[in-house]
Amino acid sequence: MQYGMIIDIDRCVGCHACVIACKAEWEVPAQYNRNWVHRLGPSITATGMAATYYPGLCNHCKNPPCVPVCPADQVSMTFKDVKSGKTVTMDVAATWKDPFNGTVQVDRERCIGCGACRDACPYGARYVDEGLKDDNSLGKVDKCTYCMPRVAEGLEPACVQTCLARARIFGDLDDPQSAVAQYVKKGAVGLTSKAVQIGPNGMYFGSKKGDMELLMKAAPQELPKVSLRRSLLSKMSLTAKNQIKDLGLLGLAGGLLVKSLQDEEK
């Protein structure tokens, strides 16, 4: 199974209902977004003037670059296939790709807020809410999760349910009879470029060549470079701060040690 989402740009009217539904469902702060709708054009294309919308979200990629850069301590997790009952146990950091449904998920409890996964995403689909920082993190990362708690209850993702134009279609890309698989057969494609080929499972369909030309120009043209040194220093800074606090050494020397590590992050 590989969950995916098709966005039919022939149907999208740019109403932003999907964005609002997501914010309401997951209590996303006003300054952040799990998904978005950008207007493209009007612009001249190879087939004339065109204008369309780019509704975006996490693409739950086949090879997500956000997963391997997470420096959070790994824990053992057991995953279960809802269809076969088969289980797999894996060691995962604070973000991972589910081995059965293909979605990319986040454990906000273990997230240290270093921003490595956010920086690694070429689609800009993650954010770090610094307002949620605590003794163990610099904030908490968040992104679209395909509303897995809703899906587990037999519901559609909030954005899909709310789309008045039914421009969003969600389902199993590996099921040839599913609506999303049928869209792929009709020509739905992910936003990729020569340098960015990571298998996005969020795809777009449009019958107008000009609209699709505009959309493909929105594809990322390079994979971001992530400073693993910065994220590891963030982790060291948090660890040192907690160890010093536990030892009751938050005096001048302890404060200078934490500050020196924090300065190294910048």
C-alpha positions as CSV (number, residue, x, y, z in Angstrom):
1,M,0.0,0.0,0.0
2,Q,1.1,3.5,-0.7
3,Y,-1.3,6.3,0.2
4,G,-1.2,9.3,-2.1
5,M,-3.2,12.3,-3.1
6,I,-4.2,13.6,-6.5
7,I,-5.0,17.2,-7.0
8,D,-7.1,17.9,-10.1
9,I,-6.2,21.5,-11.1
10,D,-9.0,21.5,-13.6
11,R,-11.4,21.5,-10.6
12,C,-9.5,23.6,-8.1
13,V,-11.1,27.1,-7.7
14,G,-8.6,28.4,-5.2
15,C,-11.1,28.9,-2.4
16,H,-8.6,27.9,0.4
17,A,-11.2,25.7,2.1
18,C,-8.6,22.9,2.3
19,V,-6.1,25.2,4.1
20,I,-8.7,26.4,6.6
21,A,-10.0,22.8,7.2
22,C,-6.5,21.6,8.0
23,K,-5.9,24.5,10.4
24,A,-9.1,23.8,12.2
25,E,-8.6,20.0,12.3
26,W,-5.0,20.2,13.7
27,E,-5.0,23.6,15.5
28,V,-2.3,25.0,13.2
29,P,-1.1,28.4,14.4
30,A,-2.1,31.3,12.1
31,Q,1.5,31.9,10.9
32,Y,2.1,28.3,9.8
33,N,0.5,26.0,7.2
34,R,0.4,22.2,6.8
35,N,-0.9,22.8,3.3
36,W,-1.3,25.9,1.0
37,V,-2.8,27.2,-2.2
38,H,-0.7,29.5,-4.4
39,R,-2.0,31.3,-7.4
40,L,0.1,30.8,-10.6
41,G,-0.1,33.3,-13.4
42,P,-1.7,34.8,-15.5
43,S,1.5,34.1,-17.5
44,I,2.4,33.4,-21.1
45,T,3.1,29.7,-21.8
46,A,3.9,27.7,-24.9
47,T,0.2,27.4,-25.6
48,G,-0.8,30.9,-24.7
49,M,-2.0,32.7,-21.6
50,A,-2.6,30.5,-18.5
51,A,-3.5,30.8,-14.9
52,T,-4.0,28.1,-12.3
53,Y,-3.6,27.2,-8.6
54,Y,-0.9,25.2,-6.9
55,P,-2.4,23.4,-3.8
56,G,0.6,21.9,-2.0
57,L,1.3,19.7,1.0
58,C,3.7,17.0,2.2
59,N,4.2,14.6,-0.7
60,H,5.0,11.5,1.5
61,C,7.8,10.8,-0.9
62,K,9.1,7.4,-1.9
63,N,12.6,8.5,-0.8
64,P,11.9,11.3,1.7
65,P,15.2,13.3,2.4
66,C,13.6,14.5,5.7
67,V,13.8,11.1,7.4
68,P,17.6,10.3,7.4
69,V,18.6,13.7,8.7
70,C,16.7,13.5,11.9
71,P,19.2,13.4,14.8
72,A,16.7,12.5,17.5
73,D,17.5,9.3,19.5
74,Q,16.0,6.3,17.8
75,V,13.5,4.0,19.4
76,S,12.1,0.7,18.5
77,M,8.5,0.9,17.0
78,T,6.3,-1.9,15.7
79,F,4.1,-1.2,12.7
80,K,1.1,-3.3,11.6
81,D,-0.4,-3.8,8.2
82,V,-4.2,-3.2,8.6
83,K,-5.0,-5.6,5.8
84,S,-2.8,-8.6,6.4
85,G,-2.1,-8.1,10.1
86,K,1.7,-8.5,9.4
87,T,4.0,-6.6,11.7
88,V,7.4,-5.1,11.3
89,T,9.6,-3.7,14.0
90,M,12.0,-0.8,13.1
91,D,14.3,1.6,14.9
92,V,13.1,5.1,14.0
93,A,14.0,8.7,14.9
94,A,11.4,11.4,15.4
95,T,10.3,11.2,11.8
96,W,9.9,8.1,9.6
97,K,8.2,6.5,6.6
98,D,5.6,3.9,7.5
99,P,6.6,0.6,6.0
100,F,3.0,-0.4,5.2
101,N,1.0,2.7,4.2
102,G,4.0,4.7,2.9
103,T,3.1,7.9,4.8
104,V,5.8,10.0,6.4
105,Q,5.0,10.7,10.1
106,V,6.4,12.7,13.0
107,D,6.6,12.0,16.7
108,R,6.3,15.5,18.1
109,E,7.1,14.3,21.6
110,R,10.6,13.2,20.6
111,C,11.2,16.0,18.1
112,I,14.1,18.3,19.3
113,G,13.1,21.2,17.0
114,C,16.5,21.4,15.3
115,G,14.9,22.1,11.9
116,A,17.0,19.5,10.0
117,C,13.9,17.8,8.5
118,R,12.3,21.1,7.6
119,D,15.5,22.3,5.8
120,A,15.8,19.0,3.9
121,C,12.3,19.1,2.3
122,P,12.6,20.6,-1.2
123,Y,8.8,21.3,-1.1
124,G,8.9,23.5,2.0
125,A,6.2,21.2,3.5
126,R,7.4,21.3,7.2
127,Y,7.6,24.0,9.8
128,V,9.0,24.3,13.3
129,D,6.7,25.9,15.9
130,E,9.2,27.6,18.2
131,G,6.3,28.5,20.5
132,L,6.3,24.9,21.6
133,K,9.9,24.8,22.8
134,D,10.6,23.1,26.1
135,D,13.5,21.7,28.1
136,N,14.0,18.9,25.5
137,S,13.4,20.8,22.3
138,L,13.8,24.1,20.4
139,G,10.3,23.7,19.2
140,K,8.1,21.1,17.5
141,V,8.0,20.2,13.8
142,D,4.7,19.7,12.1
143,K,3.4,18.9,8.6
144,C,0.6,17.1,6.7
145,T,0.2,13.6,7.9
146,Y,-2.6,12.6,5.5
147,C,-4.8,12.8,8.6
148,M,-3.9,9.2,9.5
149,P,-6.0,9.3,12.7
150,R,-9.1,10.2,10.6
151,V,-8.2,7.7,7.9
152,A,-7.9,5.0,10.6
153,E,-11.5,5.7,11.5
154,G,-12.7,5.3,7.9
155,L,-12.8,9.1,7.2
156,E,-11.2,11.1,4.5
157,P,-8.4,13.6,5.2
158,A,-9.9,16.9,6.4
159,C,-8.8,18.8,3.2
160,V,-10.3,16.1,0.9
161,Q,-13.7,16.1,2.8
162,T,-13.9,19.9,2.7
163,C,-13.0,20.5,-0.9
164,L,-16.2,21.8,-2.5
165,A,-14.9,21.2,-6.0
166,R,-13.7,17.6,-5.2
167,A,-10.4,18.6,-6.6
168,R,-8.5,16.4,-4.0
169,I,-8.6,12.7,-4.3
170,F,-7.0,10.4,-1.7
171,G,-6.4,6.7,-1.8
172,D,-4.0,3.8,-2.3
173,L,-1.8,4.3,-5.3
174,D,-0.9,0.6,-5.3
175,D,-4.6,-0.4,-5.9
176,P,-5.1,-0.3,-9.7
177,Q,-8.9,0.1,-9.1
178,S,-8.6,3.2,-6.8
179,A,-9.5,6.6,-8.0
180,V,-5.9,7.9,-7.4
181,A,-4.4,5.0,-9.5
182,Q,-6.8,5.8,-12.3
183,Y,-5.7,9.4,-12.3
184,V,-2.1,8.3,-12.6
185,K,-3.1,6.3,-15.7
186,K,-4.6,9.5,-17.1
187,G,-1.3,11.3,-16.7
188,A,-1.2,12.7,-13.1
189,V,2.4,13.6,-12.2
190,G,4.5,14.7,-9.3
191,L,6.3,18.0,-9.1
192,T,9.8,16.8,-10.0
193,S,12.8,18.2,-11.8
194,K,16.1,16.9,-13.1
195,A,17.7,17.4,-9.8
196,V,14.8,16.4,-7.6
197,Q,13.6,12.9,-8.2
198,I,12.5,11.6,-4.7
199,G,9.2,10.0,-5.7
200,P,6.4,12.4,-4.5
201,N,3.2,10.6,-3.9
202,G,1.2,13.8,-4.1
203,M,0.4,14.3,-7.8
204,Y,-1.3,16.7,-10.1
205,F,-3.6,16.3,-13.1
206,G,-4.7,19.0,-15.5
207,S,-6.0,18.8,-19.0
208,K,-4.7,22.2,-20.1
209,K,-1.1,22.2,-21.2
210,G,-0.5,25.8,-20.2
211,D,-1.8,25.2,-16.6
212,M,0.5,22.1,-16.2
213,E,3.4,24.1,-17.6
214,L,3.0,26.7,-14.9
215,L,2.6,24.1,-12.3
216,M,5.8,22.2,-13.3
217,K,7.7,25.5,-13.0
218,A,6.8,25.4,-9.3
219,A,8.7,22.1,-8.9
220,P,11.9,22.4,-6.8
221,Q,15.0,22.6,-8.9
222,E,17.5,21.4,-6.3
223,L,17.7,19.3,-3.1
224,P,18.5,21.6,-0.1
225,K,21.8,21.2,1.7
226,V,21.2,20.4,5.4
227,S,23.7,21.3,8.1
228,L,23.8,18.1,10.2
229,R,26.5,19.8,12.3
230,R,24.0,22.5,13.3
231,S,21.3,19.9,14.2
232,L,23.7,17.8,16.2
233,L,24.9,20.9,18.1
234,S,21.3,21.7,18.9
235,K,21.0,18.3,20.4
236,M,24.2,18.6,22.3
237,S,23.1,22.0,23.6
238,L,19.8,20.6,24.9
239,T,21.5,17.6,26.5
240,A,24.1,19.8,28.2
241,K,21.5,22.2,29.5
242,N,19.5,19.3,31.1
243,Q,22.5,17.6,32.5
244,I,23.7,20.9,34.1
245,K,20.2,21.5,35.5
246,D,20.1,18.0,36.9
247,L,23.4,18.5,38.7
248,G,22.3,21.9,40.0
249,L,25.2,23.6,38.2
250,L,23.3,26.3,36.4
251,G,25.7,28.9,37.7
252,L,28.2,31.0,35.8
253,A,30.2,28.0,34.4
254,G,27.1,26.1,33.4
255,G,25.5,29.1,31.7
256,L,28.7,29.7,29.8
257,L,28.8,26.1,28.6
258,V,25.3,26.2,27.3
259,K,25.8,29.6,25.7
260,S,29.0,28.4,23.9
261,L,27.1,25.4,22.4
262,Q,24.2,27.6,21.4
263,D,26.6,30.1,19.7
264,E,28.1,27.2,17.8
265,E,24.6,26.4,16.3
266,K,24.4,29.8,14.7
